[in-house]
C-alpha cells in the first residue's frame, strides 16, 4: 500500500523453498511498481500534451477572432459587419470551450454549468440597451459532460441566446427578460431551456437568414436530441422558449 518494498530477509532458519518464494515475490513486486510508475508517467505526459493542444487551439482561435475584429472595424457595410460579428461570436465560443478544457483538472470531463456561464456572460452586452433594460437570469444545475458534448452545447447556447435577444420583446408587465436553465432529469438526462419575453408588436431588426435555427438543429443532433420551440401566453407573460430536450 505504501509502494515501498520490504528489505529482503536472509535467515539460516528459513527453508530454501520459502526463500525462493520471497525472492520471486519481491522481484514481481518490484517489476509491478516499475510498470505502474511508467503508466503514471505516460498519463502525466498525455495530460500535459492535451492541455498544450487545447491551449494552442484556444490561442489560434483568439488570433482568428482578433483578425475578424480588425476586419469589422475596417468594414463600412453594416450588413457585412453584422455577419462578421456573428461569426466572431461563434469563434469566441469555441475558444472558450478549449480554454475551459485547458483549465480543467480532468481533461475527460467538463462542467457544463461553468462552461455555459463563461459562454453566455459576454453575450449580455448584446442585449438591447433601450428601456426597459432586459434582465438575463441563469439557473444551471451542475452537469458533467464529455468534451465532444461540451462543444456542440456551447455553440448551441450561443445560437439560442442570440436568437432570444434578437426576438426580445416586452411582456404584459412591461418587462424584458431572458432566462437560461440547465436542469437534471431522471435517467441521467438533462434539459436545456432558453426563454425570452415577447410581444406581438415587436419585430426584429432584420428577418435573418435562418442559419441560427439550422445550426441549433445540427448541434442538437450531435447531442442526440431535438429542439422544441414553445409559445406560451396562458399567463399573459409573452413567453417564447427554445427547449433542448433530454440529452444524456
N, C-alpha and C positions, 0 to 999 in steps of 0.2 A: 504493500500500500504506500509506503514511503518512497518507492522507487530506489531503494538502497539495498544492495546485495550484502548478505552477511559474509563475514570472513570465513574462508574455508577452515574447517576443523580437522585437525590431524591428531588422532589418538591411537596409541598402540592397543587400546582396548576395543576399538571399533572393528567389527568384522570387515574384511576386504569387500564383500558384496555391498554392504551399506556405504562404504567409502566410494565405491564406483557410482552408486546411485546418487549420492550427494554431489559428486563431481559433475555428473551429467546434468543434474538439476540446475546447478549453478551455471553451467555452460549454456543451457537452454534459456535460463532467465536472463543472462547477460545478452544473448542474441535477441530476445524479445524486447529488452529495453533499448537496444541499439535500433531495432526496426521501428519501435514506437517513436523514438526521437527523430528518426528520419522522416516519418509520416508527419509529425508535428512541424518539422522544418518545411516540408513540402506544402502543408496547409498554410503556413505563415507566408511563404513565398507567393502562393496563389492569391491570398488576400491582398498582399502588397501590390501585385500586378493588376488585380481587378480594380483596386482603389485608384491606382495610377491611370488605368484605362478610363474609368469614369471621370477622373479629374481632367484628363486631356480632352475627352469628348465635350465636357462642360465648357472648357476654355475655348474650344473650337466653335461651339455653338454661340458663346458670348461674342466671339470675334465676328461671326456672321451677323449677329444681332446688331453689333456696332456699325458694321458696313451698311446694313439696311437702314439704320437710323440716320447715317450720313446721307444716304440717298433720299430719304424722306425730306430732310432739310433742304436739299437741292431741288426737289420736285415742286413745280409751280401748279401742276394739275391736281385739284382737290380729290378727284376720284382715284387717281393713281396713288396719292399719298395715303388715302384711307385704306386701299388694298394692301399697301406695303405695311401699314401699321398692323393690320390683321395678321399678315404673315409673320411679322415680328413678334406678336404675342404668342403665336404657336411655337416659334423657335425658342423664345424665352422660357416657355413652359417646359419644353424638352430639356433645356439646360438646367432648370430647377429640379427635374427628376434625377438627372445624373449627379447634381450636387447633393441631393438627399442620399443617393446610393453611396456616394463617396464618403459622406459623413456618418453613414450607418455603421453601428458596431457589428451587425450581422448582415453581410452583403446579400444573403439569400432571402432576407425579409425586409419589408418596407412598411413603416407606419403610415397607413393611408390617411389617417386624420391629420397628421402633421404635414404630410405632403400636400393635401388639399388646401390647408391654411396658407402654406407658402405660395401655392399657385394662384389662389383666389385673392389673397390680400392685395397684391399690386393692381388688380383689376378694379378695385374700389374707386381708384382715381378716374376710371372711365365713366362712372355714374354721372348722370346729368346734374349740374350744379344749380339749376333753376329751382325755385321754391315750388312745392315743399321738397326739402332736401331728402333724398331717399335714404332709408336705413337698411343696411345689409347685416343680416344675422346668420351665424353659422352654429349648427349643433351637430357635432361629429363624434360618433362613438369610436373608441379605439379599435381599429381593424388592422390586421396584419395581412399584407399581400406579397405575392412574388413579384420580382422586378418586371416580368413580362405582363403582369396585370396592372402594375402601377403606371406604366407609360400610357396605355390607352385610357385609363381612368383619368389621369391628369389632363390629357388632351381633350377628352370628352367634357371635363369640367369647364375648361376654358371656352369651348364652343357653346355649352349650355348657358353659362353665366353671361357671355357676350350676347347671346340671343335674349336672355331675360332682361338685360339692361337696354337692349335695342327696343323691345316692346314694352318698356316700363311705362305704366300709367298711374293715375290717381284713383284710389278706391273711393267708396261712398263715404268713408270717414275723412276724406281729404288728405290721405297719407300715401306715400310711395315707399315700397319696400321690396327687398329680395331676401329670400331665406334659402339656405343651403343645409341639407341634413344628410347624414350618413347613419343609418340605423342597422343594428344587428338583428337578424330574424332567426327563425328556427331553421334547423337542418343546415347550419353553418353557411347561411346566406345573408347577404346584406342588401339594403335598398338605399339608393342614392336619389335624392329628390332636390330639384331646384324649382322654386316657386317665385312668382313676382306678381305685384299688384297690376291690374289692368283697368282700362276704362274704354267705353265704346267710342269716345271722342278722340282717343289717342291714335295717332298714325305715325309709324316710323319715318325717319327722315328719308330713307330710301327703301325700295322694295327688296333689295338684296338679290343674291344670285342663287340661293338655296344650297350653297356649298356647305354652310354650317350644319344644316339638317342632314345632309348627306354624310358628313364626317361623323356626326353623332351616331347615325345608324351603323356606320362602319366600325367605329370604336366599340359600340355595343356588341356587335357580332364577335369582336375579338374577346370580349368578356363573357361570351356565350349567353347573352341575354338580349332583350329588345326594349327600346324606349317607348313610353306611353305618354301622350300629351293629353292633359285633362283641362277642361274649362269648368270651373265650379263657381257659381254665383248664388248658391242657395241662401247664403247668409248675407248677401249683398256686399261681399268683400272684394269682388272682382279678382278672382284668383286664377292665374294661369300657371300651370306647373308642367315640368318635364320630368317624368318619373322613369328612372332606370331600374327595372325590376330584377330582383333576386339574382345577382351573380355571386358565385361561391368562391 
